[in-house]
Amino acid sequence: MPQLVILTGPIAAGKNTVADELTQRLTDQGRTVVVADVDEVAAMVGPPGAGKARLWFAAHEAHGALVGQWLRSNVDYVVAVGPFHTTEERAALTHTLPAGTALLWVVIDATVSVTFARALADPGRGLSREPRFHCRAHHRFRRLLPGIPADMAFDSEAMDANQISAAIADKLTRQLSDKL
């Protein structure tokens, strides 16, 4: 059965960059990996967008269904990326998972000054480049952080995506060895 790796944290903490690096590491080992980003599911909502149409939670539920279906396939790993900060967001992700799914919760963090600078430097970003939205979302994460599960936690100011993905891949390899 595939393993689910969950990458969460504030906006622009480096979750997608870590997901890309981790995918490369695991595929280099001959593993199949699916990356499912809740933001990409939310982007499926046409203008005005999931947030403005008040469909953000529906996007979380659709994302959870997608992740659950991939976990029923013949892939080795599913990497879920997104803000799974509240109990409800985590339930939307996990309610369709097959029984016995192995979960690895990873929190990737950085200060708001760093994440906002990263968001501003990325012309492909939308709402996260707006100071009020960005700060509000970051403060929400910070307030909810004590309740977010974390098997592993990283500060993306202290470690780069390559180092973080290496640590995650090492843990996954050890877990696989322990099963055998």
C-alpha positions as CSV (number, residue, x, y, z in Angstrom):
1,M,0.0,0.0,0.0
2,P,1.3,3.5,-0.8
3,Q,2.5,5.8,1.9
4,L,1.1,9.3,2.4
5,V,3.6,12.1,3.0
6,I,1.8,15.3,4.1
7,L,3.7,18.6,3.7
8,T,2.1,21.5,5.5
9,G,3.1,24.9,6.7
10,P,2.6,28.6,6.0
11,I,2.4,30.2,2.6
12,A,5.7,30.2,0.8
13,A,7.5,28.2,3.4
14,G,8.9,25.9,0.6
15,K,6.4,23.0,0.6
16,N,6.2,22.7,-3.2
17,T,9.9,23.0,-3.6
18,V,10.5,20.3,-1.0
19,A,7.8,18.1,-2.7
20,D,9.6,18.5,-6.1
21,E,13.0,17.6,-4.5
22,L,11.5,14.7,-2.6
23,T,9.8,13.4,-5.8
24,Q,13.1,13.5,-7.6
25,R,14.9,11.6,-4.8
26,L,12.2,8.9,-4.6
27,T,11.9,8.5,-8.4
28,D,15.7,8.2,-8.6
29,Q,15.3,5.2,-6.2
30,G,12.8,3.7,-8.7
31,R,9.7,4.7,-6.7
32,T,6.5,6.0,-8.2
33,V,5.3,9.3,-6.6
34,V,2.1,11.4,-7.0
35,V,2.2,15.0,-5.8
36,A,-1.3,16.4,-5.0
37,D,-1.4,20.1,-4.1
38,V,-4.7,21.4,-2.6
39,D,-3.9,24.8,-4.3
40,E,-4.0,23.1,-7.7
41,V,-7.4,21.6,-6.9
42,A,-8.7,25.0,-5.7
43,A,-7.4,26.5,-8.9
44,M,-9.9,24.3,-10.8
45,V,-12.6,26.7,-9.7
46,G,-13.0,29.3,-12.4
47,P,-13.2,33.0,-11.7
48,P,-13.6,34.4,-9.2
49,G,-11.7,31.5,-7.7
50,A,-12.3,29.0,-4.8
51,G,-11.6,31.5,-2.1
52,K,-13.9,34.3,-3.4
53,A,-16.6,31.8,-4.4
54,R,-16.4,30.4,-0.8
55,L,-15.4,27.0,-2.2
56,W,-12.1,26.7,-0.4
57,F,-13.3,23.9,1.9
58,A,-14.9,22.1,-1.0
59,A,-11.5,22.2,-2.7
60,H,-10.0,20.5,0.5
61,E,-12.7,17.8,0.3
62,A,-12.1,17.2,-3.5
63,H,-8.3,17.1,-2.8
64,G,-8.9,14.5,0.0
65,A,-10.9,12.3,-2.4
66,L,-8.1,12.6,-5.0
67,V,-5.5,11.7,-2.5
68,G,-7.6,8.8,-1.3
69,Q,-8.0,7.5,-4.8
70,W,-4.3,7.7,-5.6
71,L,-3.6,5.7,-2.4
72,R,-5.8,2.9,-3.8
73,S,-3.5,2.7,-6.9
74,N,-0.2,1.0,-7.5
75,V,2.0,4.0,-6.7
76,D,4.6,3.9,-3.9
77,Y,4.1,7.4,-2.4
78,V,1.5,10.1,-2.5
79,V,2.8,13.6,-1.4
80,A,-0.1,15.9,-0.3
81,V,0.8,19.5,-0.1
82,G,-1.3,22.2,1.5
83,P,-2.5,24.1,4.5
84,F,-3.9,21.2,6.6
85,H,-3.9,23.4,9.7
86,T,-7.4,22.8,11.3
87,T,-9.0,19.7,12.4
88,E,-11.6,20.1,9.6
89,E,-8.9,20.5,6.9
90,R,-7.1,17.4,8.2
91,A,-10.3,15.5,8.2
92,A,-11.1,16.5,4.7
93,L,-7.7,15.1,3.7
94,T,-7.9,11.9,5.6
95,H,-11.5,10.8,5.6
96,T,-11.3,8.9,2.3
97,L,-7.9,7.2,3.0
98,P,-7.8,3.4,2.8
99,A,-7.7,1.7,6.1
100,G,-4.1,1.2,7.3
101,T,-2.6,4.0,5.3
102,A,0.8,5.0,6.7
103,L,1.0,8.8,7.3
104,L,4.1,10.9,7.6
105,W,3.2,14.5,8.8
106,V,5.8,17.0,7.9
107,V,5.7,20.7,8.9
108,I,7.8,23.1,6.9
109,D,8.0,26.5,8.6
110,A,9.6,30.0,8.1
111,T,9.0,33.4,9.5
112,V,6.5,35.7,7.9
113,S,9.2,38.1,6.8
114,V,10.9,35.3,4.9
115,T,7.7,33.8,3.4
116,F,6.4,37.2,2.3
117,A,9.7,38.0,0.6
118,R,9.5,34.7,-1.2
119,A,6.0,35.3,-2.3
120,L,6.9,38.7,-3.6
121,A,9.8,37.3,-5.6
122,D,7.5,34.7,-7.3
123,P,5.5,36.5,-10.1
124,G,3.3,33.4,-10.5
125,R,1.8,33.9,-7.1
126,G,-1.5,35.7,-6.7
127,L,-3.2,36.5,-3.4
128,S,-0.3,35.4,-1.3
129,R,1.6,38.5,-2.6
130,E,-1.0,40.8,-0.9
131,P,0.5,41.9,2.5
132,R,-2.8,41.7,4.5
133,F,-3.8,38.3,3.1
134,H,-0.3,36.9,3.5
135,C,0.1,38.1,7.1
136,R,-3.4,36.9,8.1
137,A,-2.7,33.5,6.7
138,H,0.6,33.3,8.3
139,H,-0.7,34.3,11.7
140,R,-3.5,31.7,11.3
141,F,-0.9,29.0,10.8
142,R,1.1,30.2,13.8
143,R,-2.0,30.2,16.0
144,L,-2.9,26.7,14.9
145,L,0.6,25.2,14.8
146,P,0.4,23.6,18.3
147,G,-2.4,21.4,17.1
148,I,-0.9,20.3,13.7
149,P,0.6,16.8,13.8
150,A,4.3,16.7,13.1
151,D,6.4,13.6,12.7
152,M,9.1,15.8,11.3
153,A,9.4,19.6,11.4
154,F,11.8,21.8,9.5
155,D,12.7,25.5,9.4
156,S,13.2,26.3,5.7
157,E,15.3,29.3,6.7
158,A,17.9,27.0,8.4
159,M,17.7,24.2,5.8
160,D,17.2,24.3,2.1
161,A,14.7,22.1,0.2
162,N,17.5,19.6,-0.8
163,Q,18.4,19.1,2.9
164,I,14.8,18.8,4.0
165,S,13.9,16.3,1.2
166,A,17.0,14.3,2.0
167,A,15.9,14.0,5.7
168,I,12.4,13.0,4.7
169,A,13.6,10.4,2.1
170,D,15.9,9.0,4.7
171,K,13.1,8.5,7.2
172,L,10.9,6.9,4.5
173,T,13.7,4.5,3.6
174,R,14.2,3.6,7.2
175,Q,10.4,3.0,7.6
176,L,10.4,0.8,4.5
177,S,13.4,-1.2,5.9
178,D,11.7,-1.6,9.2
179,K,8.6,-3.2,7.5
180,L,10.8,-5.7,5.7
